[in-house]
Amino acid sequence: MDTFNYDAPAELYPSRRYAKSARDQYRRFKTAAEAIQFIMEDVPGSWLIGSFLEVNERRFDGDAIRSLYEAAGYPLPRQKAAA
């Protein structure tokens, strides 16, 4: 994957299938790294299916989000092994 700015602001759009409440359907994060950490560590893994992350007008699906989390350049400590 080409250079990715983990410090850029990000918007996370979880799949409507899993995010039932309005609070869970859209979240804005100060950094992309925080958004990635949230979806990888704080919600069930099934949420990756149908969810997407938007950073600098680029969209990343669940597989791309997982790749960004597993990348060597990911700046935050991982709380669990990536599934």
C-alpha distances in whole Angstrom, upper triangle without the diagonal:
4,7,8,12,13,16,16,19,18,20,19,21,22,23,27,28,27,28,32,33,32,31,28,27,25,24,23,22,22,18,15,15,19,18,15,18,21,19,18,22,24,25,25,22,23,22,18,20,20,19,16,15,16,14,15,16,13,13,11,13,14,12,9,11,12,8,8,12,12,9,11,11,12,16,18,20,20,23,22,20,18,19
4,6,10,12,15,15,18,17,20,20,22,24,25,29,30,30,30,33,34,33,32,29,28,26,25,23,22,21,18,15,16,19,19,17,20,22,21,21,24,26,27,27,25,26,25,21,23,23,21,18,16,16,14,14,15,12,14,13,15,17,15,12,14,15,12,11,14,14,11,13,11,13,16,19,21,21,25,25,23,21,23
4,7,9,12,12,15,16,18,20,22,24,26,29,31,30,30,33,34,32,31,29,28,25,23,21,19,19,15,13,14,17,17,16,18,21,21,20,23,25,26,27,25,27,25,22,24,24,22,18,16,15,12,12,15,13,14,14,17,18,17,13,14,16,13,10,14,14,11,12,9,11,13,17,19,20,24,24,23,21,23
4,6,9,9,12,12,15,16,19,20,23,26,28,27,26,30,30,29,27,25,24,22,20,18,16,15,12,9,10,14,14,12,15,18,17,17,20,22,23,24,22,24,22,19,21,21,19,15,13,12,9,10,12,10,12,11,14,16,15,11,11,13,11,8,11,13,10,12,9,9,11,14,17,18,21,22,21,19,21
4,5,6,9,10,14,15,18,21,23,26,28,27,26,30,29,28,26,24,24,21,18,16,13,12,9,8,9,12,12,12,14,17,17,18,20,22,23,25,23,25,23,20,23,22,19,16,13,12,8,9,12,11,13,13,16,17,17,14,13,15,14,10,12,15,12,13,10,10,10,13,17,18,21,22,22,20,23
4,6,8,9,12,14,17,19,22,25,27,25,24,27,27,26,23,22,22,19,16,14,11,10,6,5,5,8,9,9,11,13,14,15,16,18,20,22,21,23,21,18,21,21,18,15,12,12,9,11,14,13,14,13,16,16,17,13,11,13,13,9,10,13,11,12,9,7,7,10,13,14,17,19,19,17,20
4,7,9,13,15,18,20,24,26,28,27,25,28,27,26,23,22,22,19,16,13,10,8,5,6,7,9,10,11,13,15,16,17,18,19,21,24,23,25,23,21,24,24,20,17,14,13,10,11,14,14,16,16,19,19,20,17,15,17,16,13,13,16,15,15,12,10,9,11,15,16,19,21,22,21,24
4,6,10,13,16,19,22,24,27,26,24,27,26,24,22,21,20,17,14,11,9,7,5,6,8,10,10,12,14,15,16,18,20,20,22,24,24,25,22,20,23,22,19,16,12,10,7,7,11,11,13,14,17,18,20,16,15,17,17,13,15,18,16,17,14,13,12,14,18,19,21,23,24,22,25
4,7,10,14,16,20,22,25,23,21,24,23,21,18,18,17,14,11,8,6,5,4,6,9,9,9,11,14,14,15,17,19,19,20,23,23,24,21,19,22,21,17,14,11,9,7,8,10,12,13,14,17,18,20,17,15,18,18,15,16,19,19,20,17,15,14,15,19,20,22,24,25,23,25
4,7,10,13,16,18,21,20,18,21,20,18,16,15,14,11,9,6,5,7,6,5,9,9,7,9,12,12,12,15,17,17,17,20,19,20,17,16,18,17,13,10,7,6,5,8,9,10,10,11,13,15,17,14,12,15,16,13,14,18,18,20,17,15,15,15,19,19,20,22,23,21,22
4,7,10,13,15,18,17,15,17,17,15,13,12,11,7,6,4,6,9,9,8,11,10,7,10,13,12,12,15,17,16,16,18,18,19,15,14,16,14,11,9,6,5,7,10,10,10,9,11,12,14,16,15,12,16,17,15,16,19,20,22,20,17,18,18,21,20,21,23,24,21,22
4,6,10,12,14,13,11,15,14,13,12,9,8,6,5,6,8,11,11,9,11,10,7,9,11,9,9,12,14,13,13,15,15,15,11,11,13,11,8,6,5,6,9,12,12,12,10,10,10,11,14,13,10,14,16,14,14,18,19,22,20,17,18,18,20,19,20,20,21,19,20
4,7,8,11,11,9,12,12,11,11,8,6,5,7,9,11,15,15,13,15,14,10,11,14,12,10,13,16,15,13,15,15,14,10,10,11,9,6,5,6,8,11,14,13,13,10,10,10,11,14,14,12,15,17,16,17,20,21,24,23,20,22,21,23,21,22,22,23,20,20
4,6,8,7,6,10,11,11,10,7,6,7,8,11,13,17,16,14,16,14,11,11,13,11,8,12,14,12,10,11,11,10,7,7,9,7,4,6,8,11,14,18,17,16,12,12,10,9,13,14,12,14,17,16,16,19,21,24,24,21,22,21,22,20,21,20,21,18,18
4,5,6,6,9,11,12,13,9,7,9,12,15,17,21,20,18,19,18,14,14,16,14,11,14,16,15,12,12,12,9,6,8,7,5,4,8,11,13,17,20,19,17,14,13,10,10,13,15,13,15,18,18,18,21,23,27,26,23,25,24,25,23,23,22,23,20,18
4,5,5,6,9,10,11,9,6,10,13,16,19,22,22,20,22,21,17,18,19,16,14,17,19,17,14,14,14,12,9,11,10,8,8,11,14,16,20,23,21,20,17,16,14,14,17,19,17,19,22,22,22,25,27,30,30,27,28,27,28,26,26,25,26,23,22
4,6,7,11,12,14,11,10,13,16,19,21,25,25,23,24,22,19,19,20,18,15,17,19,17,13,12,13,10,8,11,9,8,9,13,16,19,22,25,24,22,19,18,15,14,17,19,18,19,22,23,22,25,27,31,31,28,30,28,29,26,25,24,25,22,20
4,6,9,11,12,9,9,12,14,18,19,23,23,21,22,20,17,17,18,15,12,14,15,13,10,9,10,8,6,9,9,9,9,13,15,18,22,25,24,23,19,18,15,13,17,19,17,17,21,21,20,23,26,29,29,26,27,25,26,23,22,21,22,20,18
4,6,8,8,5,5,9,11,15,17,21,21,19,20,18,15,16,17,13,11,14,15,13,10,11,12,11,8,11,11,11,10,12,14,17,20,23,22,22,18,18,16,14,18,19,17,18,22,22,21,24,26,29,29,25,26,25,25,23,22,22,23,21,20
4,7,8,7,7,11,13,17,19,23,24,23,24,21,18,20,20,17,15,18,18,16,13,13,15,13,11,15,14,13,13,16,18,20,23,26,25,25,22,21,19,18,22,23,21,22,26,25,24,27,30,33,32,29,30,28,29,27,25,25,27,24,23
4,5,5,7,10,12,16,18,22,23,22,23,21,18,20,20,16,16,19,19,16,14,15,18,16,14,17,17,16,15,17,18,20,23,26,25,25,22,22,21,20,24,25,22,24,27,26,25,28,31,34,33,29,30,28,29,27,26,26,28,26,25
4,5,5,7,10,13,16,20,21,21,23,20,17,20,20,17,16,20,20,17,15,17,19,18,15,18,18,16,15,16,17,18,21,24,23,23,21,21,20,20,24,24,22,24,27,26,25,29,31,33,32,29,29,27,29,27,27,27,29,27,27
4,6,7,8,11,13,17,19,19,20,17,15,17,18,14,14,18,18,14,13,16,18,18,15,17,18,17,15,16,16,17,20,23,22,23,21,21,20,20,23,23,20,23,26,24,23,27,29,31,30,26,26,24,26,25,24,25,27,25,25
4,6,7,11,13,17,18,17,18,15,13,15,15,11,11,15,15,12,10,13,15,14,11,13,15,14,11,13,14,16,18,21,21,21,18,18,17,16,20,20,17,19,22,21,20,24,26,28,27,24,24,22,24,22,21,22,24,22,22
4,7,11,13,17,18,17,19,16,13,15,17,13,12,16,17,14,12,14,16,15,11,13,14,12,10,11,12,14,17,20,19,19,16,16,15,15,19,19,17,19,22,21,21,24,26,29,28,24,25,24,25,24,24,24,25,23,23
4,7,10,14,15,14,16,14,11,14,15,12,12,16,17,15,14,16,17,16,13,14,15,13,10,10,10,11,14,16,16,16,14,15,15,15,19,18,16,18,21,20,20,23,24,27,25,22,23,22,24,23,23,24,25,23,23
4,7,10,12,11,13,11,8,11,13,10,11,14,15,13,13,16,17,17,14,14,17,15,12,11,10,11,12,15,15,16,14,15,15,16,19,18,15,18,20,18,18,22,23,25,23,20,20,19,21,20,21,22,24,22,23
4,7,9,9,12,10,8,11,13,11,12,16,17,15,16,19,19,20,16,17,19,17,14,12,10,10,10,13,14,15,14,15,16,17,20,18,15,18,20,18,18,21,22,24,22,19,19,18,20,20,21,23,25,23,24
4,5,7,9,6,6,9,11,10,11,14,15,14,15,19,19,21,17,17,20,19,15,13,10,10,10,13,14,15,15,15,17,17,19,18,14,17,19,16,15,19,20,21,19,16,15,14,17,18,18,21,22,21,23
4,7,9,7,8,11,12,12,14,16,17,17,18,22,22,24,21,20,23,22,18,16,13,12,11,13,15,16,16,17,19,20,22,19,16,19,20,17,16,20,20,21,18,15,14,14,17,18,19,22,24,22,25
4,5,5,7,9,10,11,13,14,15,16,18,21,21,22,19,18,21,21,17,15,11,11,9,11,14,14,15,15,17,17,19,16,14,16,17,13,13,17,16,17,14,12,11,11,14,16,17,20,21,20,22
4,5,5,6,8,10,11,12,14,15,16,19,18,20,17,15,18,18,14,12,8,9,7,10,12,12,12,11,13,14,15,13,10,13,13,10,10,14,13,15,12,10,10,11,14,14,17,18,19,17,19
4,5,5,6,9,10,10,12,13,15,18,17,19,17,15,19,19,16,14,11,12,10,13,16,15,14,13,15,14,15,13,10,12,12,9,8,11,11,13,10,7,7,7,10,11,13,15,16,14,17
4,5,5,6,9,10,10,11,13,16,16,19,16,15,19,19,15,14,11,13,12,15,17,17,16,15,16,15,17,15,12,13,15,12,10,14,14,16,14,10,10,8,11,11,12,15,16,15,18
4,5,5,6,9,10,10,11,14,14,16,13,12,16,15,12,10,8,10,10,14,15,14,13,12,13,12,14,13,9,12,14,11,10,14,15,17,15,12,12,11,13,13,14,16,17,15,17
4,5,5,6,8,10,11,13,12,14,12,10,14,15,11,10,8,11,11,15,16,14,13,10,11,10,12,10,6,8,10,8,6,10,11,14,13,9,11,10,12,11,12,13,14,12,14
4,6,5,6,7,10,12,12,15,13,12,16,17,14,13,12,14,14,18,20,18,16,14,15,13,14,13,10,10,12,10,7,11,12,14,13,10,10,8,9,8,9,10,12,11,13
4,6,5,5,7,10,11,13,11,11,15,16,12,13,11,14,15,19,20,19,17,15,15,13,15,15,11,12,14,13,10,14,16,18,17,13,14,11,12,11,11,12,14,13,14
4,6,6,6,8,8,10,7,7,11,12,9,10,10,13,15,18,19,17,15,12,12,9,12,12,9,9,13,12,10,13,15,18,18,14,15,13,14,12,12,12,13,11,12
4,6,7,8,7,10,9,8,12,14,11,12,12,15,16,20,21,19,17,14,13,10,11,12,8,7,11,10,8,10,13,16,16,12,14,12,12,9,9,9,10,8,9
4,6,8,8,12,11,11,15,17,14,15,15,18,19,23,24,22,20,17,16,13,15,15,12,11,14,13,10,12,15,17,17,14,15,12,11,8,7,7,9,9,10
4,7,9,12,10,12,15,17,14,16,15,18,20,23,24,23,21,18,17,15,17,18,14,14,17,16,13,16,19,21,20,17,17,14,14,12,10,10,13,12,13
4,6,8,7,9,12,14,12,14,15,18,20,24,24,23,20,17,16,13,16,17,14,13,17,17,14,17,20,22,22,19,20,17,17,14,13,12,14,13,13
4,5,6,8,10,13,12,15,16,20,22,26,26,24,21,18,16,12,15,17,14,13,17,17,15,17,20,23,24,20,22,19,19,16,14,13,14,12,11
4,5,6,8,11,11,13,15,19,21,24,24,22,19,16,13,10,11,14,11,10,14,15,13,14,18,21,21,18,21,19,18,15,14,12,12,10,8
4,5,6,9,9,13,15,19,21,25,24,22,19,16,13,9,12,14,13,12,16,17,16,17,20,23,24,21,24,22,22,18,18,16,16,13,11
4,5,7,6,10,12,16,18,22,21,19,16,14,11,8,11,13,11,11,15,16,15,17,20,23,23,20,22,20,21,18,18,16,17,14,13
4,6,5,8,10,14,16,20,19,17,13,11,8,4,7,10,8,8,12,13,12,14,17,20,20,18,20,19,20,17,17,16,16,12,11
4,6,9,12,15,18,21,20,18,14,12,8,6,8,11,10,11,14,15,15,17,19,23,23,21,24,23,24,21,21,19,19,15,13
4,7,10,13,17,20,18,16,12,10,7,7,10,12,11,13,15,16,17,19,21,25,24,22,25,24,25,23,23,22,22,18,17
4,7,10,14,17,16,14,10,9,6,6,10,10,9,11,14,14,15,17,19,23,22,19,22,21,22,20,21,20,20,17,16
4,7,10,13,12,10,6,5,4,6,9,9,8,11,13,12,14,16,17,21,20,18,20,20,22,20,21,21,21,18,18
4,7,10,10,8,6,5,7,8,11,9,7,11,12,11,12,15,16,19,17,15,17,17,20,19,20,20,21,17,18
4,7,6,5,4,6,9,11,14,11,10,14,15,13,15,18,18,20,18,17,18,19,22,21,23,24,24,21,22
4,5,5,7,8,12,14,15,12,11,15,15,12,14,17,16,19,16,15,16,17,20,20,23,24,24,21,23
4,5,8,11,14,17,18,15,15,18,18,15,17,20,19,21,18,17,18,20,23,24,26,27,27,25,26
4,7,10,13,16,18,15,15,19,18,16,19,22,21,23,21,20,21,23,26,26,28,29,29,26,27
4,7,10,13,14,11,12,16,15,13,16,19,18,20,18,18,20,21,24,24,26,27,26,23,24
4,7,10,11,9,10,13,13,12,15,18,17,20,19,18,20,21,24,23,25,25,24,21,21
4,7,8,5,6,10,10,9,12,14,14,18,17,15,18,19,21,20,22,21,21,17,18
4,6,5,6,9,10,11,12,14,15,19,19,17,20,20,22,20,22,21,20,16,16
4,5,5,6,9,10,11,12,14,18,18,16,19,19,20,17,19,17,16,13,12
4,5,5,6,9,10,11,12,16,17,15,19,19,20,17,19,17,16,12,11
4,5,5,6,9,10,10,14,14,13,16,17,19,17,19,18,17,13,14
4,5,5,6,9,10,13,13,11,14,14,16,14,16,15,15,11,12
4,5,5,6,9,12,13,11,14,14,15,12,14,13,11,8,9
4,5,5,6,10,11,10,13,14,15,13,16,15,13,10,11
4,6,5,9,8,7,10,11,13,12,15,15,14,11,13
4,6,8,9,6,9,9,10,8,11,11,10,8,11
4,7,8,7,10,11,11,9,12,11,9,7,10
4,5,6,9,11,12,11,15,14,12,11,13
4,6,8,11,11,11,15,15,13,13,16
4,6,9,11,12,16,17,16,15,18
4,6,8,9,13,14,13,12,16
4,7,9,12,14,15,15,18
4,6,9,12,13,13,17
4,6,9,11,12,15
4,6,7,8,12
4,7,9,12
4,6,9
4,6
4
